[in-house]
Amino acid sequence: MTSEMLHEIPFRQSSSIVLESFICSILLLLALVGNVLVIVVVFKNPRLSTTTSLFIAALATTDLINVTIPGPLFLVALITGERSYTSIGCGISGFFMHFLTLASVSTMGLIAVNRYFCVLKPSRYKSIFTFRRSAFFLGALWMFIGVVIVFPLIVGWASMEFSPSMATCSLHFNSLTSETGFTMFVMIVFVFTSFVLVALCYFFVWKTLRQHRNHLASIRGLSVQELNLTKTFFVLVVSFIVLWLPTFVVIVLYRVVLGETIPRPLALAVPYELLANSAVNPWIYGATNPSFRKKLMSILSRGRNRVQPIGGSVFSGLSNQNSPPTIIINNN
């Protein structure tokens, strides 16, 4: 197989090219608009400027990176049928494909621990999850993920190459042993551990919420906002598991069992699921969190606020120098 063929997607019908590109474009648009709105709301609302908002902004940031770097390159490959960008672009795209996948699932696990302490151990929560410590936890986690991804490249176990079946760049290992070892390490340390943390933490959170229901805030001193955020994160986690659990199975099949012989529809599930998760997260947050919806509507309606003089004319009252016009300011 020539190097040119390694950079080309297998032959597709015109209808398949249009459908694949259209779905990718819709997901990119939804993810871009939704995550920009989430970040704007978080930084515009002082009430959301809490430790929890850090995790919200972190998730939105990972999703925004996805739709601005690997996502567009994936779309270009689907449209052109080949890797039309440089090897540097391939390396950057491949790194973020791996990084954002692991960062998303690991951040979900960190959020689950955060919600566990918030609901069940609020006194310890305030001392453990300060803003600085939360930022340190998140930064250290992401840095560790980045080191794990570049480690095979540094030691020469793998290179970042274009995968025609996935239409994107990913790690290509030199031996099955190193690929299997790396895959198992990543799956156990990041995926399996995160899923276990999510399952256990949210089980106890759900159990506590069910026991106390509407009286939880008064019993444990939790604000209604924190309770709403807990429920929102629970929905986000459920959607993440539904989207990503089958995809991680596909990744194991691709890495350990089938390799490039994997059926193309299964291989495409990996980049599509990453885009779908980026597109779904912000809209779930907006649909399930009242504080977010209220602030979002306030931001969107701010453009309609105008300084309006009584009488309907901007110049009304100027003829009477001793009687300045009365101004009404709408501050909704």
Sequence and secondary structure as in RCSB ss.txt:
>XXXX:A:sequence
MTSEMLHEIPFRQSSSIVLESFICSILLLLALVGNVLVIVVVFKNPRLSTTTSLFIAALATTDLINVTIPGPLFL
VALITGERSYTSIGCGISGFFMHFLTLASVSTMGLIAVNRYFCVLKPSRYKSIFTFRRSAFFLGALWMFIGVVIV
FPLIVGWASMEFSPSMATCSLHFNSLTSETGFTMFVMIVFVFTSFVLVALCYFFVWKTLRQHRNHLASIRGLSVQ
ELNLTKTFFVLVVSFIVLWLPTFVVIVLYRVVLGETIPRPLALAVPYELLANSAVNPWIYGATNPSFRKKLMSIL
SRGRNRVQPIGGSVFSGLSNQNSPPTIIINNN
>XXXX:A:secstr
  HHHHTB     HHHHHHHHHHHHHHHHHHHHHHHHHHHHHHH GGG SHHHHHHHHHHHHHHHHHHTHHHHHH
HHHHHSB  S HHHHHHHHHHHHHHHHHHHHHHHHHHHHHHHHHH HHHHHHHS HHHHHHHHHHHHHHHHHHHH
HHHHTTSEEEEEETTTTEEEEEESSHHHHHHHHHHHIIIIIIHHHHHHHHHHHHHHHHHHHHGGGHHHHHT  HH
HHHHHHHHHHHHHHHHHHHHHHHHHHHIIIIIIGGGS HHHHHHHHHHHHHHHHHHHHHHHHH HHHHHHHHHHH
HHTT  EEETTS TTTTTT TTS   EEE   
